[in-house]
Amino acid sequence: MRSDIHVNPISPYDLDVIDSVFRAELRKRKLSRCSEEAEQLAAKLISLYQAGRRDAHELAAAVAVAAKATDISVDSSSQQHKSGTSC
């Protein structure tokens, strides 16, 4: 089955940029890495990155705007998991 959709793979550098913004947003929003909100945030970051938001600052700004629109909010009651713990 042939697809006409061309998807550029995400390089290790791309992943580093996305991960740095993801981690910063988790800290800022006080979200657990294992929360539903974190999953939504990760999906949105990847989507924005693939749509052309490649700079970390631009990506963070875009995800902040998207979060307001989709109600991914800061949740101070979310528990933080220790680094390295799997979900």
Beta strands, then each sheet from edge to edge (+ up, - down):
end
